[in-house]
Amino acid sequence: MDNRKSLSGFERFAPWLIFPLGVYFFIFGSWLFSFTSPDEGRNASATLQMLKSQNFIEPYYNCLPRFEKPPMLYWSANLLALIFGLNEFSARLVSGLSAIGIAFLTFSIGKILVERESALKGALILLTIPHMWIEARAFVPEMLNTLFILLGIYLWLLNKVVLGWGALGLAMLTKGPVGPFLAIGIYLILKKDLRIFNRVGIFIFLLVSLWWYAAMFYSFGFEYIYRFFFFENIMRFTGAREVHPAPIYYYLVVIAIAFAWFLPALKSFKGPKKGLFSLSLWTIFVVGFFTLAQNRLHHYVLPAYPAVALIFGLFVSWGYIKRVLVLSGLFLAFILLILPKVERERFTQLVKESLAGEASEVYFYKAENSALVFYLGRCIKNTDVPSGLVITKSKELSQKCKLRLSGREFDGVYYLFEC
């Protein structure tokens, strides 16, 4: 087949091709399983509490202020809840739509850095990445943060400096200073242009983002400043607070697994092409930054994926991409088919059905399932002296309490005891 003939269709209908495929790869089936613990449950609970209290400034989880994350994820879910109600679909739709936006921005940035054909290939490659599927179906801020990072970079590449800073203000409201830092670093790698440090742009950035931090400081004082900026950011980065330890090569393994479909195509890398060097530096910068951090988690590296996808887009053939699109589509269909069976056996699903409408006091003991705080619509205290209904991962209570049910979650087996 003449590649130029097949290419013309892809180029002409690129936006229409990316969107429906994005809906399938990033959104379809997101309602098939309950929220997971800990992050999804905490985020969903904070969102629900905002809706109940109509306090959209101060996030709360399990009756305590939630200082760990800024509010943009909760606000986005609240907006979608006006249309769909607050549920798994509407909450995860934030990440799903963000992932589709990331695919479009990968295409748009790619047209500037490389050329249209490779840019379109890169966007399509991004759709086939299983790690993207997972994060697009997770109610966590990483996809939304990556969207605003890419949007800021794209606007700067278009010389829309003030709007770019506005996008980074939204990133600051999504996950704090890491988003703006990565966007500035990536842009300087790509363009080496200091004119983005525009007074008006920086003012817009501060105007968009800092008012909420000021409001939190007003409500909670230096406790908030310490908990978020020092405890959750600086101490995590330096390792003073160890939460997610992993070996130094961790992100190389994550990227290799994420792009496993395309590793066989490495043999087609036949020399430098336009944009390869800058895209490689983009990847190295993101991976290097998070590798320097002493706490490492798989989805931190998402801002590198557009660059990696565009690199593969420089070398992979259209035939190869079409085969991967078919295979990855079938693979996702298989996963979605088995999810309902997995869901029926999950502890969260069993407990929310068992305790629906039951007024008995429930406690956590040496474990916490944050999703149940959302589904039961109540705060669940942690206890050192088990009594009443107790949720735990410890078998030790079997000696003195009656096992009501047990089930598996992604982080192990949980038990519901009646003590």
C-alpha positions in Angstrom: 0.0 0.0 0.0 1.2 3.5 -0.8 1.9 5.2 2.6 1.1 8.6 1.1 -2.4 7.4 0.2 -3.0 6.0 3.7 -1.4 9.0 5.3 -3.8 11.5 3.6 -6.8 10.0 5.3 -5.1 10.0 8.7 -4.0 13.6 8.3 -7.3 14.8 7.1 -9.3 13.2 9.8 -6.8 13.2 12.7 -9.0 14.9 15.3 -12.0 12.6 14.5 -9.7 9.6 14.7 -8.1 10.5 18.0 -11.3 11.3 19.8 -13.4 8.1 19.3 -10.3 6.0 19.9 -9.6 8.0 23.0 -13.1 7.5 24.3 -12.6 3.7 23.9 -9.1 3.5 25.2 -9.5 6.1 28.0 -13.1 6.2 29.1 -15.1 3.1 28.1 -15.8 0.8 31.0 -14.5 3.2 33.7 -17.8 2.6 35.6 -17.3 -1.2 35.8 -15.4 -1.2 39.1 -15.7 0.6 42.4 -13.2 3.2 43.6 -9.9 1.8 44.9 -8.0 2.6 48.1 -6.2 4.7 49.1 -6.1 7.6 46.6 -9.4 7.2 44.7 -11.4 6.7 47.9 -9.8 9.8 49.5 -10.4 11.9 46.5 -14.0 10.7 46.0 -14.7 11.3 49.7 -13.3 14.8 49.6 -15.4 15.6 46.5 -18.5 14.2 48.1 -17.9 16.2 51.3 -17.6 19.4 49.1 -21.0 18.7 47.6 -22.6 18.0 50.9 -21.2 20.9 52.8 -21.1 23.4 49.8 -17.6 24.3 51.1 -15.6 24.2 47.9 -12.5 25.7 49.4 -11.5 23.4 52.2 -11.2 19.7 51.3 -12.1 17.2 54.0 -11.6 13.4 54.1 -12.9 11.2 56.9 -13.8 14.2 59.0 -10.3 15.7 58.9 -8.9 18.4 56.6 -7.2 16.9 53.5 -4.0 18.9 53.0 -2.3 16.4 50.6 -3.7 17.7 47.3 -5.0 21.1 45.9 -8.7 21.2 44.9 -8.7 21.2 41.0 -9.5 17.5 40.8 -12.4 17.8 43.2 -13.7 20.9 41.4 -13.6 19.2 38.1 -15.5 16.2 39.4 -18.0 18.5 41.0 -18.7 20.1 37.7 -19.2 16.7 36.0 -21.4 15.6 38.9 -23.9 18.3 38.0 -24.5 16.4 34.8 -24.0 12.7 35.7 -24.2 12.7 39.5 -21.2 11.8 41.6 -20.2 8.3 40.8 -17.3 6.2 39.4 -18.0 7.3 35.8 -18.3 11.1 36.4 -15.3 11.2 38.7 -13.0 9.1 36.5 -14.2 11.1 33.5 -11.9 13.9 34.7 -8.9 11.7 34.0 -10.4 10.2 30.8 -11.1 13.5 29.2 -7.7 14.7 30.3 -6.0 11.8 28.6 -7.8 12.5 25.4 -6.7 16.1 25.7 -3.1 14.9 26.2 -3.4 12.9 23.0 -4.5 16.0 21.1 -1.8 18.1 22.6 0.8 15.5 21.8 -0.3 15.8 18.2 -0.3 19.6 18.3 3.1 19.9 20.0 4.5 17.2 17.7 3.5 19.2 14.6 5.7 22.0 15.9 8.6 19.9 17.0 8.7 17.3 14.3 6.3 17.1 11.4 2.6 16.2 11.0 3.0 12.5 10.1 5.2 11.7 13.1 3.0 13.8 15.3 -0.1 11.9 14.4 1.7 8.6 14.9 2.8 9.8 18.3 -0.7 10.7 19.4 -2.0 7.3 18.2 0.9 5.5 19.9 -0.1 7.2 23.2 -3.6 5.8 22.9 -2.3 2.2 23.0 -0.3 2.5 26.2 -1.8 0.3 28.9 -0.4 2.5 31.7 -2.4 5.4 30.1 -5.5 3.3 30.2 -5.1 2.6 33.9 -4.4 6.2 34.9 -7.2 7.5 32.6 -9.6 5.3 34.7 -8.3 6.5 38.0 -9.7 9.4 40.0 -6.3 10.8 40.8 -4.7 14.2 39.7 -1.9 13.0 37.5 -3.7 13.0 34.2 -5.2 16.4 34.9 -1.9 17.8 36.0 -0.1 16.4 32.8 -2.9 18.0 30.7 -2.2 21.5 32.1 1.6 21.0 31.8 1.2 20.2 28.1 -1.3 23.0 27.6 1.1 25.5 29.1 4.0 24.2 26.9 1.9 24.3 23.8 0.6 27.8 24.4 4.2 29.0 25.0 5.3 27.3 21.7 2.6 29.4 20.0 4.0 32.5 21.7 0.9 32.9 23.8 2.9 33.5 27.0 0.2 34.9 29.3 -2.3 32.1 28.4 0.5 29.6 29.0 1.1 30.9 32.5 -2.7 30.7 33.1 -2.6 27.0 32.3 0.3 26.5 34.7 -1.8 28.3 37.4 -4.3 25.5 36.9 -1.5 23.0 37.2 -0.5 24.6 40.5 -4.1 24.1 41.7 -4.0 20.5 40.6 -0.8 19.1 42.2 1.2 22.0 43.5 4.6 23.4 42.3 5.8 20.3 40.4 3.6 21.0 37.4 4.8 24.5 36.7 8.4 23.4 37.4 8.2 20.6 34.8 6.5 22.8 32.2 9.2 25.5 32.5 12.0 23.0 32.4 10.6 21.2 29.3 9.9 24.4 27.5 13.4 25.7 28.1 14.8 22.4 26.8 12.7 22.8 23.7 13.2 26.5 23.0 15.8 28.0 25.3 13.8 31.1 25.3 13.7 33.1 28.5 11.0 35.5 27.2 8.4 33.4 28.8 9.3 35.0 32.2 6.9 37.7 31.4 5.7 40.0 34.2 2.1 39.9 33.1 2.2 36.1 32.6 3.7 35.5 36.1 1.1 37.8 37.6 -1.7 35.8 35.9 -0.1 32.6 37.2 -0.1 34.0 40.8 -3.6 35.4 40.4 -5.0 32.0 39.1 -3.3 29.8 41.7 -2.2 31.5 44.9 -5.6 32.8 46.1 -6.6 29.3 47.1 -3.4 28.7 49.0 -3.9 32.0 50.7 -7.5 30.9 51.7 -6.1 27.7 53.1 -3.5 29.6 55.1 -6.2 31.9 56.4 -8.2 28.8 57.6 -5.5 26.6 58.9 -2.4 28.8 59.3 1.1 27.4 59.1 -0.1 23.9 59.7 -1.3 23.8 56.1 1.9 25.4 54.7 4.0 22.8 56.6 1.9 19.8 55.7 1.5 20.6 52.0 4.7 22.3 50.9 7.2 20.7 53.4 5.7 17.4 54.5 4.0 16.4 51.2 6.5 17.9 48.7 10.0 18.7 50.0 10.2 15.9 52.5 8.9 13.4 50.0 11.5 14.6 47.4 14.4 14.5 49.8 13.4 11.2 51.4 12.9 12.7 54.8 9.5 11.2 54.5 9.7 7.8 52.9 6.3 6.8 51.3 7.1 5.1 48.0 10.7 3.8 47.9 11.9 2.2 44.7 15.2 1.5 43.0 17.0 4.1 41.0 16.2 2.4 37.7 12.4 2.2 38.5 11.2 4.7 35.9 13.2 3.0 33.1 11.3 -0.2 33.9 8.0 1.6 34.1 8.5 3.2 30.6 9.8 0.0 29.1 6.7 -1.9 30.3 4.4 1.0 29.2 5.8 1.1 25.7 6.3 -2.7 25.4 4.2 -2.8 22.3 6.8 -0.8 20.5 10.1 -2.1 21.9 10.4 -4.5 18.9 10.4 -1.4 16.6 13.6 -0.2 18.2 15.5 -2.0 15.5 14.1 0.5 13.0 15.9 3.4 14.7 18.3 4.3 11.9 19.8 7.7 12.9 18.9 11.2 14.0 15.7 12.9 12.8 14.2 16.3 13.3 13.2 16.8 16.9 14.7 13.6 18.2 17.4 15.3 20.3 14.9 17.8 22.0 12.4 15.0 22.7 15.1 12.8 24.2 16.1 15.7 26.5 12.5 16.2 27.5 12.3 12.5 28.5 15.6 12.6 30.3 14.6 15.7 32.2 11.3 14.3 33.5 12.8 10.9 34.3 15.9 12.4 35.9 13.9 14.8 38.1 11.7 12.1 39.5 14.6 9.7 39.8 16.4 12.3 42.0 13.3 12.2 44.2 13.7 9.6 47.0 10.0 8.6 46.7 9.1 7.1 43.4 5.6 6.2 42.1 4.7 4.9 38.6 2.4 7.7 37.5 4.8 10.5 38.4 6.5 9.9 35.1 3.4 10.5 32.9 4.7 13.9 31.6 7.4 12.1 29.8 5.0 9.9 27.8 4.1 12.4 25.1 7.8 12.8 24.3 8.5 9.0 24.2 5.4 8.5 22.0 6.6 11.2 19.6 10.1 9.6 19.5 8.6 6.2 18.5 6.4 8.2 16.0 9.5 9.2 14.2 10.5 5.6 13.4 7.5 3.3 13.5 5.6 2.5 10.3 1.9 3.1 9.8 1.4 -0.7 9.3 3.0 -1.4 12.7 0.8 1.2 14.4 -2.3 -0.2 12.9 -1.5 -3.7 14.1 -0.8 -2.4 17.6 -4.1 -0.4 17.6 -6.0 -3.7 16.8 -4.0 -5.8 19.3 -4.2 -3.2 22.1 -7.9 -2.7 21.4 -8.6 -6.5 21.7 -6.4 -6.6 24.9 -8.4 -3.8 26.5 -11.6 -5.5 25.5 -10.4 -8.7 27.3 -9.6 -6.7 30.4 -13.0 -5.0 30.5 -14.7 -8.4 30.0 -13.1 -9.9 33.1 -13.5 -6.8 35.3 -17.1 -7.5 36.4 -16.0 -10.9 37.8 -13.1 -9.3 39.7 -15.4 -6.6 40.9 -18.0 -9.0 42.3 -15.3 -10.6 44.5 -13.7 -7.3 45.8 -13.9 -6.5 49.5 -15.2 -3.0 48.8 -18.1 -4.3 46.7 -19.0 -6.9 49.3 -18.9 -4.5 52.2 -20.8 -1.7 50.6 -23.6 -4.2 49.8 -23.5 -5.8 53.3 -23.5 -2.6 55.2 -25.9 -0.6 53.0 -28.4 1.1 55.4 -26.8 -0.4 58.5 -26.4 2.1 61.3 -23.8 0.1 63.3 -20.5 1.8 64.1 -17.7 0.8 61.8 -14.0 1.1 62.6 -10.6 0.7 60.9 -8.0 -1.5 62.7 -4.4 -1.4 61.4 -5.7 -0.8 57.9 -7.8 1.7 56.0 -10.1 1.3 53.0 -10.8 4.8 52.0 -13.3 3.8 49.3 -15.7 2.7 52.0 -15.6 6.1 53.6 -17.1 7.3 50.3 -19.6 4.4 49.8 -20.9 4.3 53.4 -21.2 8.1 53.5 -19.8 8.3 56.9 -16.5 8.9 58.7 -14.8 5.7 59.9 -12.5 6.1 62.9 -9.3 4.2 63.4 -9.2 2.2 66.6 -6.6 0.3 68.7 -9.3 -1.5 70.7 -11.5 -3.3 68.2 -15.2 -3.3 69.0 -18.4 -3.4 66.8 -17.8 -3.8 63.1 -14.1 -3.7 62.3 -12.4 -3.5 58.9 -8.8 -4.8 59.0 -6.1 -6.7 57.0 -5.0 -8.5 60.2 -6.1 -12.1 60.9 -5.4 -11.7 64.6 -9.0 -10.7 65.3 -10.2 -14.2 64.3 -9.3 -15.3 67.8 -11.9 -13.1 69.5 -14.2 -11.8 66.8 -16.6 -13.3 64.3 -15.6 -13.1 60.7 -18.5 -11.6 58.7 -16.9 -11.5 55.3 -13.5 -11.2 53.5 -12.4 -10.1 50.1 -9.4 -9.2 48.0 -8.4 -5.6 47.1 -5.5 -4.5 44.9 -3.3 -4.1 48.0 -4.2 -7.4 49.7 -6.9 -9.2 51.5 -9.3 -7.4 53.9 -11.6 -8.7 56.6 -14.8 -7.5 58.2 -15.1 -8.7 61.8 -17.9 -8.4 64.2 -16.4 -7.9 67.7 
